[in-house]
Amino acid sequence: MKKLLAAFLILFFSAETYAQTVISVDESISKNSSKSLPLAIGASLLLPGMGQYYLGEETFVKAYIWTDVALWVATFGSYFFGERQIANARSYASRHAGIVNPPSSESFLNLMGDYRSRGGVDGENSNPDSDEDYNQAMLRRGHAIDKDYPFDESHSWNWGSSDNPETSHRMSHFRDIMRNYRISRIAFQVSIGALILNRVISVLDVMGIYRSTSSDLAASETKRLHVFPDFRPEGPGATLLLSF
């Protein structure tokens, strides 16, 4: 205790005494106190990464943006690829299944790939296998043949006899087109989900950044004052550290 008092008296009475009060404040904890959290969230919802950029946290901005760009490309690419597959399926059915202006309904086009004909293949018996004649399959189930689709030119097809390998190949190719369409729709839905997830992650990140960088130093209720001796070439002094 005596040594501490002696050191204090030496510092106080020294002719070359240099007194300085330094308040050390971590500015990063309050740099966004004047900024708007709703605006930061809105920017991230519009384009992930923009909220972080607004708050001055640019480390992952490019990652968020390029991820979003890639997902938008995947979304539009899968959607238009699927639409192209539907158009191809309708065109192929018109050429090889004898159907007039087939509808673009996915369920109906899939049905065309499951059954060889709507009302029986010409030249075959009137009671074919259940996977040959759609109308016969409906009757076996106790349904009317037009329960789901009308029995008209736009809903009647005929791929041809199973005795001809070429007709079977055409049916197989048609099913491949429809399978590509289903895959494209799955990719489209996954891309949409990923776009939403990217925004959710960005918004949560923005909220965390804002919470840790928008503290008001003057309003803090847990401030602590620390004084440390500070010896400089100009003379002794003291450093005041205010933490919270």
MIDOSE-1310 file (N, C-alpha, C; in nm, 2 decimals, decimal comma, always signed):
residues 244
mkkl	+0,08/-0,12/+0,00/+0,00/+0,00/+0,00/+0,09/+0,12/+0,00; +0,20/+0,12/+0,08/+0,28/+0,24/+0,09/+0,36/+0,26/-0,04; +0,39/+0,15/-0,11/+0,46/+0,16/-0,24/+0,37/+0,22/-0,34; +0,24/+0,18/-0,34/+0,14/+0,23/-0,43/+0,12/+0,38/-0,41
laaf	+0,12/+0,43/-0,28/+0,10/+0,57/-0,25/+0,22/+0,65/-0,29; +0,34/+0,59/-0,27/+0,46/+0,66/-0,31/+0,46/+0,68/-0,46; +0,43/+0,57/-0,54/+0,42/+0,59/-0,68/+0,33/+0,69/-0,73; +0,21/+0,70/-0,66/+0,11/+0,80/-0,70/+0,16/+0,94/-0,67
lilf	+0,23/+0,96/-0,56/+0,28/+1,09/-0,52/+0,39/+1,14/-0,62; +0,47/+1,04/-0,67/+0,58/+1,07/-0,76/+0,52/+1,12/-0,89; +0,41/+1,05/-0,94/+0,35/+1,08/-1,06/+0,28/+1,22/-1,05; +0,22/+1,25/-0,93/+0,14/+1,37/-0,92/+0,23/+1,49/-0,91
fsae	+0,35/+1,48/-0,84/+0,43/+1,60/-0,82/+0,55/+1,61/-0,92; +0,56/+1,52/-1,01/+0,66/+1,52/-1,11/+0,65/+1,65/-1,20; +0,76/+1,72/-1,22/+0,75/+1,84/-1,30/+0,72/+1,82/-1,45; +0,75/+1,70/-1,49/+0,72/+1,66/-1,63/+0,60/+1,58/-1,65
tyaq	+0,51/+1,59/-1,55/+0,39/+1,51/-1,55/+0,31/+1,54/-1,67; +0,27/+1,43/-1,73/+0,18/+1,45/-1,85/+0,05/+1,37/-1,83; -0,06/+1,45/-1,82/-0,19/+1,39/-1,78/-0,27/+1,38/-1,91; -0,33/+1,26/-1,93/-0,42/+1,24/-2,04/-0,52/+1,14/-2,00
tvis	-0,65/+1,17/-2,04/-0,76/+1,08/-2,01/-0,80/+1,02/-2,15; -0,79/+0,89/-2,16/-0,83/+0,82/-2,29/-0,95/+0,73/-2,26; -1,05/+0,76/-2,34/-1,17/+0,68/-2,33/-1,17/+0,58/-2,45; -1,16/+0,45/-2,42/-1,15/+0,35/-2,52/-1,28/+0,29/-2,55
vdes	-1,34/+0,31/-2,67/-1,47/+0,26/-2,70/-1,46/+0,17/-2,82; -1,52/+0,05/-2,82/-1,53/-0,03/-2,94/-1,64/+0,02/-3,02; -1,61/+0,09/-3,13/-1,71/+0,16/-3,21/-1,79/+0,06/-3,29; -1,74/-0,06/-3,31/-1,82/-0,16/-3,39/-1,95/-0,20/-3,32
iskn	-1,96/-0,18/-3,19/-2,08/-0,22/-3,12/-2,19/-0,12/-3,13; -2,16/+0,00/-3,18/-2,27/+0,10/-3,20/-2,27/+0,17/-3,33; -2,20/+0,11/-3,43/-2,18/+0,17/-3,56/-2,32/+0,18/-3,64; -2,41/+0,09/-3,61/-2,54/+0,08/-3,68/-2,65/+0,13/-3,59
ssks	-2,62/+0,20/-3,48/-2,73/+0,24/-3,40/-2,83/+0,34/-3,46; -2,78/+0,41/-3,56/-2,86/+0,51/-3,63/-2,93/+0,45/-3,76; -2,91/+0,33/-3,79/-2,96/+0,27/-3,91/-3,09/+0,19/-3,88; -3,17/+0,16/-3,98/-3,30/+0,10/-3,96/-3,30/-0,05/-3,98
lpla	-3,34/-0,12/-3,88/-3,35/-0,27/-3,90/-3,45/-0,31/-4,00; -3,57/-0,25/-4,00/-3,67/-0,29/-4,11/-3,62/-0,27/-4,25; -3,54/-0,16/-4,27/-3,48/-0,13/-4,40/-3,38/-0,24/-4,43; -3,30/-0,28/-4,34/-3,20/-0,38/-4,36/-3,27/-0,52/-4,39
igas	-3,37/-0,55/-4,32/-3,45/-0,67/-4,35/-3,51/-0,67/-4,49; -3,57/-0,55/-4,52/-3,64/-0,54/-4,65/-3,53/-0,56/-4,76; -3,41/-0,50/-4,74/-3,31/-0,51/-4,85/-3,27/-0,66/-4,86; -3,26/-0,73/-4,75/-3,22/-0,88/-4,76/-3,33/-0,96/-4,83
lllp	-3,46/-0,92/-4,80/-3,57/-0,99/-4,87/-3,57/-0,97/-5,02; -3,53/-0,85/-5,06/-3,53/-0,81/-5,20/-3,41/-0,88/-5,27; -3,30/-0,87/-5,21/-3,18/-0,94/-5,26/-3,09/-0,97/-5,14; -3,08/-1,10/-5,11/-2,99/-1,14/-5,00/-2,85/-1,08/-5,01
gmgq	-2,80/-1,03/-4,90/-2,67/-0,97/-4,90/-2,67/-0,82/-4,90; -2,78/-0,76/-4,94/-2,80/-0,61/-4,94/-2,82/-0,56/-4,80; -2,88/-0,64/-4,72/-2,90/-0,60/-4,58/-2,76/-0,59/-4,51; -2,68/-0,69/-4,53/-2,55/-0,69/-4,48/-2,46/-0,58/-4,53
yylg	-2,48/-0,55/-4,66/-2,40/-0,44/-4,72/-2,45/-0,30/-4,65; -2,58/-0,29/-4,63/-2,63/-0,17/-4,57/-2,57/-0,15/-4,43; -2,55/-0,26/-4,36/-2,50/-0,25/-4,22/-2,35/-0,25/-4,21; -2,29/-0,25/-4,33/-2,14/-0,24/-4,33/-2,07/-0,37/-4,31
eetf	-2,14/-0,48/-4,32/-2,08/-0,62/-4,30/-2,07/-0,68/-4,44; -1,96/-0,67/-4,51/-1,95/-0,71/-4,65/-1,88/-0,84/-4,67; -1,85/-0,91/-4,57/-1,77/-1,04/-4,58/-1,84/-1,14/-4,67; -1,97/-1,16/-4,65/-2,05/-1,26/-4,72/-2,15/-1,21/-4,82
vkay	-2,13/-1,08/-4,85/-2,23/-1,01/-4,94/-2,23/-1,08/-5,08; -2,11/-1,10/-5,14/-2,10/-1,16/-5,27/-2,15/-1,31/-5,27; -2,12/-1,38/-5,16/-2,17/-1,52/-5,15/-2,32/-1,52/-5,16; -2,39/-1,43/-5,08/-2,54/-1,43/-5,08/-2,59/-1,39/-5,22
iwtd	-2,53/-1,29/-5,28/-2,58/-1,24/-5,41/-2,56/-1,35/-5,52; -2,44/-1,41/-5,53/-2,41/-1,50/-5,64/-2,49/-1,63/-5,62; -2,52/-1,67/-5,49/-2,61/-1,78/-5,46/-2,75/-1,75/-5,51; -2,79/-1,63/-5,49/-2,93/-1,59/-5,54/-2,94/-1,59/-5,69
valw	-2,83/-1,54/-5,75/-2,83/-1,53/-5,90/-2,84/-1,68/-5,96; -2,76/-1,77/-5,90/-2,75/-1,90/-5,95/-2,89/-1,97/-5,93; -2,96/-1,94/-5,82/-3,09/-2,00/-5,79/-3,19/-1,95/-5,89; -3,19/-1,82/-5,92/-3,28/-1,76/-6,02/-3,26/-1,83/-6,15
vatf	-3,13/-1,84/-6,19/-3,10/-1,91/-6,32/-3,16/-2,05/-6,32; -3,14/-2,12/-6,21/-3,19/-2,26/-6,20/-3,35/-2,26/-6,20; -3,41/-2,16/-6,14/-3,55/-2,15/-6,14/-3,61/-2,13/-6,27; -3,56/-2,03/-6,34/-3,62/-2,00/-6,48/-3,58/-2,11/-6,58
gsyf	-3,46/-2,16/-6,56/-3,41/-2,27/-6,65/-3,50/-2,39/-6,64; -3,53/-2,44/-6,52/-3,61/-2,56/-6,50/-3,75/-2,53/-6,54; -3,80/-2,41/-6,52/-3,94/-2,39/-6,56/-3,96/-2,39/-6,71; -3,87/-2,32/-6,78/-3,88/-2,32/-6,93/-3,85/-2,45/-6,99
fger	-3,76/-2,52/-6,93/-3,72/-2,66/-6,98/-3,85/-2,75/-6,97; -3,92/-2,74/-6,85/-4,04/-2,82/-6,83/-4,15/-2,78/-6,94; -4,16/-2,65/-6,96/-4,26/-2,61/-7,06/-4,23/-2,66/-7,20; -4,10/-2,67/-7,23/-4,05/-2,72/-7,36/-4,08/-2,87/-7,37
qian	-4,07/-2,94/-7,26/-4,10/-3,09/-7,26/-4,25/-3,11/-7,28; -4,33/-3,03/-7,22/-4,48/-3,05/-7,24/-4,51/-3,02/-7,39; -4,45/-2,92/-7,45/-4,47/-2,89/-7,59/-4,42/-3,01/-7,68; -4,31/-3,06/-7,64/-4,26/-3,18/-7,72/-4,35/-3,30/-7,70
arsy	-4,40/-3,32/-7,58/-4,49/-3,44/-7,56/-4,61/-3,43/-7,64; -4,67/-3,31/-7,65/-4,80/-3,29/-7,72/-4,77/-3,30/-7,87; -4,66/-3,25/-7,92/-4,62/-3,26/-8,06/-4,60/-3,41/-8,10; -4,53/-3,48/-8,01/-4,50/-3,62/-8,04/-4,62/-3,70/-8,04
asrh	-4,71/-3,68/-7,95/-4,84/-3,75/-7,94/-4,92/-3,72/-8,07; -4,92/-3,60/-8,12/-5,00/-3,57/-8,24/-4,94/-3,65/-8,36; -4,81/-3,66/-8,36/-4,75/-3,73/-8,48/-4,77/-3,88/-8,47; -4,76/-3,94/-8,35/-4,75/-4,09/-8,34/-4,86/-4,16/-8,27
agiv	-4,95/-4,08/-8,21/-5,06/-4,14/-8,14/-5,20/-4,11/-8,20; -5,19/-4,03/-8,30/-5,32/-4,00/-8,37/-5,41/-3,91/-8,30; -5,37/-3,84/-8,19/-5,46/-3,76/-8,11/-5,46/-3,61/-8,17; -5,58/-3,55/-8,17/-5,60/-3,42/-8,23/-5,59/-3,32/-8,12
npps	-5,49/-3,23/-8,13/-5,47/-3,12/-8,04/-5,47/-3,17/-7,89; -5,38/-3,25/-7,85/-5,38/-3,30/-7,71/-5,37/-3,19/-7,61; -5,44/-3,21/-7,50/-5,44/-3,10/-7,39/-5,30/-3,10/-7,33; -5,27/-2,99/-7,26/-5,14/-2,98/-7,19/-5,14/-3,03/-7,05
sesf	-5,25/-3,09/-7,01/-5,26/-3,15/-6,87/-5,15/-3,25/-6,85; -5,07/-3,23/-6,74/-4,97/-3,33/-6,71/-5,03/-3,47/-6,68; -5,14/-3,47/-6,60/-5,20/-3,60/-6,57/-5,25/-3,67/-6,69; -5,31/-3,60/-6,79/-5,36/-3,67/-6,90/-5,24/-3,72/-6,99
lnlm	-5,14/-3,64/-7,01/-5,03/-3,68/-7,09/-4,96/-3,80/-7,02; -4,95/-3,80/-6,89/-4,89/-3,92/-6,83/-4,98/-4,05/-6,85; -5,11/-4,02/-6,85/-5,20/-4,13/-6,88/-5,18/-4,19/-7,02; -5,15/-4,11/-7,12/-5,12/-4,15/-7,25/-5,00/-4,25/-7,26
gdyr	-4,90/-4,22/-7,17/-4,79/-4,31/-7,16/-4,81/-4,44/-7,09; -4,92/-4,45/-7,01/-4,95/-4,57/-6,94/-5,04/-4,67/-7,02; -5,12/-4,62/-7,11/-5,21/-4,70/-7,19/-5,18/-4,69/-7,34; -5,19/-4,80/-7,41/-5,16/-4,80/-7,55/-5,27/-4,72/-7,63
srgg	-5,39/-4,72/-7,58/-5,50/-4,65/-7,66/-5,61/-4,61/-7,56; -5,70/-4,53/-7,61/-5,81/-4,48/-7,53/-5,93/-4,58/-7,54; -5,95/-4,63/-7,66/-6,07/-4,72/-7,68/-6,04/-4,85/-7,75; -5,92/-4,90/-7,74/-5,89/-5,02/-7,81/-5,81/-5,00/-7,93
vdge	-5,70/-5,08/-7,95/-5,61/-5,07/-8,07/-5,68/-5,14/-8,18; -5,68/-5,07/-8,30/-5,74/-5,13/-8,42/-5,67/-5,26/-8,45; -5,75/-5,36/-8,48/-5,70/-5,49/-8,53/-5,67/-5,59/-8,41; -5,69/-5,54/-8,29/-5,67/-5,63/-8,17/-5,81/-5,67/-8,12
nsnp	-5,81/-5,77/-8,03/-5,94/-5,81/-7,97/-6,00/-5,70/-7,89; -6,12/-5,72/-7,85/-6,20/-5,62/-7,78/-6,18/-5,63/-7,63; -6,10/-5,72/-7,58/-6,08/-5,73/-7,44/-5,93/-5,75/-7,41; -5,85/-5,64/-7,44/-5,71/-5,65/-7,42/-5,67/-5,64/-7,28
dsde	-5,54/-5,65/-7,25/-5,49/-5,64/-7,11/-5,53/-5,50/-7,06; -5,53/-5,50/-6,92/-5,57/-5,37/-6,86/-5,48/-5,25/-6,88; -5,35/-5,28/-6,92/-5,26/-5,17/-6,95/-5,26/-5,14/-7,10; -5,36/-5,19/-7,17/-5,37/-5,16/-7,32/-5,48/-5,06/-7,35
dynq	-5,59/-5,08/-7,29/-5,71/-5,00/-7,33/-5,76/-4,93/-7,20; -5,75/-4,79/-7,21/-5,79/-4,71/-7,09/-5,94/-4,73/-7,06; -6,03/-4,73/-7,17/-6,17/-4,74/-7,14/-6,21/-4,87/-7,07; -6,14/-4,98/-7,12/-6,17/-5,11/-7,06/-6,12/-5,11/-6,91
amlr	-6,01/-5,05/-6,89/-5,96/-5,04/-6,75/-6,06/-4,97/-6,66; -6,12/-4,86/-6,71/-6,22/-4,78/-6,63/-6,34/-4,87/-6,60; -6,39/-4,94/-6,70/-6,50/-5,03/-6,69/-6,48/-5,13/-6,58; -6,36/-5,19/-6,58/-6,32/-5,29/-6,49/-6,33/-5,24/-6,34
rgha	-6,30/-5,11/-6,33/-6,30/-5,05/-6,20/-6,44/-5,00/-6,16; -6,54/-5,02/-6,25/-6,67/-4,98/-6,22/-6,70/-4,83/-6,24; -6,62/-4,77/-6,33/-6,64/-4,63/-6,36/-6,69/-4,61/-6,51; -6,75/-4,50/-6,53/-6,78/-4,47/-6,67/-6,65/-4,43/-6,75
idkd	-6,65/-4,45/-6,88/-6,53/-4,43/-6,95/-6,50/-4,28/-6,96; -6,59/-4,19/-6,94/-6,57/-4,05/-6,95/-6,57/-3,99/-6,81; -6,55/-4,07/-6,70/-6,55/-4,01/-6,57/-6,45/-3,90/-6,55; -6,33/-3,92/-6,60/-6,22/-3,82/-6,58/-6,20/-3,73/-6,70
ypfd	-6,21/-3,79/-6,82/-6,19/-3,72/-6,94/-6,29/-3,75/-7,04; -6,34/-3,66/-7,12/-6,44/-3,69/-7,22/-6,38/-3,78/-7,33; -6,47/-3,86/-7,39/-6,43/-3,95/-7,50/-6,45/-3,88/-7,63; -6,36/-3,79/-7,66/-6,36/-3,71/-7,79/-6,23/-3,71/-7,86
eshs	-6,22/-3,64/-7,97/-6,09/-3,65/-8,05/-5,97/-3,59/-7,97; -6,00/-3,49/-7,89/-5,88/-3,43/-7,81/-5,84/-3,52/-7,70; -5,91/-3,63/-7,66/-5,87/-3,71/-7,55/-5,87/-3,86/-7,59; -5,85/-3,89/-7,72/-5,85/-4,02/-7,77/-5,72/-4,04/-7,85
wnwg	-5,64/-4,15/-7,81/-5,51/-4,17/-7,87/-5,50/-4,32/-7,90; -5,41/-4,35/-7,99/-5,38/-4,49/-8,03/-5,24/-4,50/-8,07; -5,15/-4,56/-7,99/-5,01/-4,57/-8,02/-4,99/-4,69/-8,12; -5,08/-4,78/-8,14/-5,07/-4,89/-8,23/-5,04/-5,02/-8,16
ssdn	-5,05/-5,12/-8,24/-5,04/-5,26/-8,18/-4,91/-5,29/-8,11; -4,92/-5,36/-8,01/-4,79/-5,40/-7,94/-4,71/-5,50/-8,02; -4,78/-5,56/-8,13/-4,70/-5,65/-8,21/-4,60/-5,58/-8,29; -4,61/-5,45/-8,30/-4,51/-5,37/-8,38/-4,41/-5,31/-8,28
pets	-4,28/-5,35/-8,28/-4,18/-5,30/-8,19/-4,17/-5,14/-8,20; -4,19/-5,09/-8,31/-4,17/-4,94/-8,33/-4,27/-4,87/-8,25; -4,40/-4,92/-8,24/-4,50/-4,84/-8,16/-4,46/-4,85/-8,01; -4,40/-4,96/-7,96/-4,36/-4,97/-7,82/-4,24/-4,88/-7,80
hrms	-4,16/-4,86/-7,90/-4,04/-4,77/-7,88/-4,10/-4,63/-7,87; -4,20/-4,59/-7,95/-4,25/-4,46/-7,94/-4,32/-4,43/-7,81; -4,39/-4,53/-7,76/-4,45/-4,51/-7,62/-4,34/-4,49/-7,52; -4,23/-4,56/-7,53/-4,12/-4,55/-7,43/-4,05/-4,41/-7,44
hfrd	-4,04/-4,36/-7,57/-3,98/-4,23/-7,59/-4,07/-4,12/-7,53; -4,20/-4,14/-7,55/-4,30/-4,04/-7,49/-4,29/-4,04/-7,34; -4,28/-4,16/-7,28/-4,26/-4,16/-7,13/-4,14/-4,09/-7,09; -4,03/-4,10/-7,17/-3,90/-4,04/-7,13/-3,92/-3,88/-7,13
imrn	-4,00/-3,83/-7,23/-4,02/-3,69/-7,24/-4,10/-3,64/-7,11; -4,20/-3,72/-7,07/-4,28/-3,68/-6,96/-4,20/-3,70/-6,83; -4,11/-3,79/-6,83/-4,02/-3,81/-6,71/-3,93/-3,69/-6,70; -3,88/-3,64/-6,81/-3,79/-3,52/-6,81/-3,88/-3,40/-6,76
yris	-4,00/-3,39/-6,79/-4,09/-3,29/-6,75/-4,10/-3,29/-6,59; -4,13/-3,41/-6,54/-4,14/-3,42/-6,39/-4,02/-3,39/-6,32; -3,90/-3,43/-6,37/-3,77/-3,39/-6,31/-3,76/-3,24/-6,31; -3,79/-3,17/-6,42/-3,78/-3,03/-6,43/-3,87/-2,96/-6,33
riaf	-3,99/-3,01/-6,30/-4,08/-2,95/-6,21/-4,02/-2,97/-6,06; -3,96/-3,08/-6,04/-3,90/-3,10/-5,91/-3,79/-3,00/-5,89; -3,70/-2,99/-5,99/-3,59/-2,89/-5,98/-3,65/-2,75/-5,97; -3,76/-2,72/-6,03/-3,82/-2,58/-6,02/-3,86/-2,56/-5,87
qvsi	-3,93/-2,66/-5,82/-3,98/-2,64/-5,68/-3,87/-2,63/-5,58; -3,76/-2,71/-5,60/-3,65/-2,71/-5,51/-3,58/-2,57/-5,52; -3,57/-2,52/-5,64/-3,51/-2,38/-5,66/-3,59/-2,28/-5,59; -3,72/-2,28/-5,60/-3,80/-2,18/-5,53/-3,78/-2,19/-5,38
gali	-3,78/-2,32/-5,33/-3,75/-2,33/-5,19/-3,62/-2,28/-5,14; -3,52/-2,30/-5,23/-3,38/-2,25/-5,20/-3,38/-2,10/-5,20; -3,45/-2,04/-5,29/-3,46/-1,89/-5,29/-3,52/-1,84/-5,16; -3,62/-1,90/-5,12/-3,68/-1,86/-4,99/-3,59/-1,88/-4,88
lnrv	-3,52/-1,99/-4,87/-3,43/-2,03/-4,76/-3,31/-1,93/-4,76; -3,26/-1,89/-4,88/-3,15/-1,79/-4,89/-3,19/-1,66/-4,82; -3,32/-1,62/-4,84/-3,36/-1,50/-4,79/-3,38/-1,51/-4,63; -3,43/-1,62/-4,59/-3,45/-1,64/-4,45/-3,32/-1,64/-4,37
isvl	-3,22/-1,71/-4,43/-3,08/-1,71/-4,37/-3,03/-1,57/-4,37; -3,04/-1,49/-4,48/-2,99/-1,36/-4,49/-3,06/-1,27/-4,38; -3,19/-1,28/-4,37/-3,26/-1,19/-4,27/-3,22/-1,23/-4,13; -3,20/-1,35/-4,10/-3,16/-1,39/-3,96/-3,01/-1,34/-3,94
dvmg	-2,93/-1,34/-4,04/-2,80/-1,29/-4,03/-2,80/-1,14/-4,00; -2,88/-1,07/-4,08/-2,90/-0,93/-4,06/-2,94/-0,89/-3,92; -3,04/-0,97/-3,87/-3,09/-0,94/-3,74/-2,98/-0,96/-3,63; -2,90/-1,06/-3,65/-2,79/-1,09/-3,56/-2,68/-0,98/-3,56
iyrs	-2,65/-0,93/-3,69/-2,55/-0,82/-3,71/-2,60/-0,70/-3,64; -2,73/-0,67/-3,67/-2,79/-0,54/-3,61/-2,79/-0,54/-3,46; -2,82/-0,66/-3,40/-2,83/-0,67/-3,26/-2,69/-0,64/-3,19; -2,59/-0,69/-3,26/-2,45/-0,68/-3,20/-2,38/-0,55/-3,24
tssd	-2,44/-0,47/-3,33/-2,37/-0,35/-3,38/-2,45/-0,23/-3,36; -2,56/-0,23/-3,29/-2,64/-0,11/-3,27/-2,67/-0,08/-3,13; -2,58/-0,12/-3,04/-2,59/-0,09/-2,90/-2,57/+0,06/-2,88; -2,65/+0,13/-2,79/-2,63/+0,27/-2,76/-2,55/+0,28/-2,63
laas	-2,43/+0,33/-2,65/-2,33/+0,34/-2,54/-2,39/+0,42/-2,42; -2,45/+0,53/-2,45/-2,51/+0,62/-2,35/-2,62/+0,55/-2,27; -2,69/+0,46/-2,33/-2,81/+0,40/-2,27/-2,77/+0,27/-2,20; -2,65/+0,23/-2,21/-2,61/+0,10/-2,15/-2,61/+0,11/-1,99
etkr	-2,67/+0,01/-1,93/-2,68/+0,00/-1,79/-2,58/-0,08/-1,72; -2,48/-0,13/-1,80/-2,38/-0,22/-1,74/-2,24/-0,16/-1,77; -2,23/-0,03/-1,77/-2,10/+0,03/-1,80/-2,00/+0,01/-1,68; -1,88/-0,01/-1,72/-1,77/-0,02/-1,62/-1,66/+0,07/-1,65
lhvf	-1,60/+0,13/-1,55/-1,49/+0,23/-1,56/-1,36/+0,17/-1,51; -1,26/+0,17/-1,59/-1,13/+0,11/-1,55/-1,02/+0,22/-1,58; -0,93/+0,24/-1,48/-0,82/+0,34/-1,50/-0,69/+0,26/-1,49; -0,61/+0,28/-1,59/-0,48/+0,22/-1,60/-0,37/+0,32/-1,61
pdfr	-0,26/+0,31/-1,54/-0,14/+0,40/-1,56/-0,09/+0,39/-1,70; -0,05/+0,50/-1,75/+0,00/+0,50/-1,89/+0,13/+0,58/-1,90; +0,24/+0,52/-1,92/+0,37/+0,59/-1,93/+0,41/+0,61/-2,07; +0,42/+0,74/-2,10/+0,45/+0,78/-2,24/+0,59/+0,86/-2,24
pegp	+0,65/+0,88/-2,35/+0,77/+0,96/-2,36/+0,75/+1,10/-2,31; +0,63/+1,15/-2,33/+0,60/+1,29/-2,29/+0,58/+1,29/-2,13; +0,56/+1,18/-2,07/+0,54/+1,18/-1,93/+0,43/+1,08/-1,89; +0,41/+1,05/-1,76/+0,31/+0,96/-1,72/+0,17/+1,01/-1,73
gatl	+0,08/+0,92/-1,74/-0,06/+0,96/-1,75/-0,15/+0,84/-1,71; -0,27/+0,84/-1,76/-0,36/+0,74/-1,72/-0,46/+0,71/-1,84; -0,50/+0,59/-1,86/-0,60/+0,55/-1,96/-0,73/+0,51/-1,89; -0,84/+0,57/-1,94/-0,97/+0,55/-1,89/-1,04/+0,46/-1,98
llsf	-1,08/+0,33/-1,94/-1,14/+0,24/-2,03/-1,29/+0,22/-1,98; -1,38/+0,26/-2,07/-1,52/+0,24/-2,04/-1,57/+0,12/-2,11; -1,62/+0,02/-2,05/-1,67/-0,10/-2,11/-1,81/-0,13/-2,06; -1,88/-0,21/-2,15/-2,02/-0,25/-2,11/-2,06/-0,37/-2,18
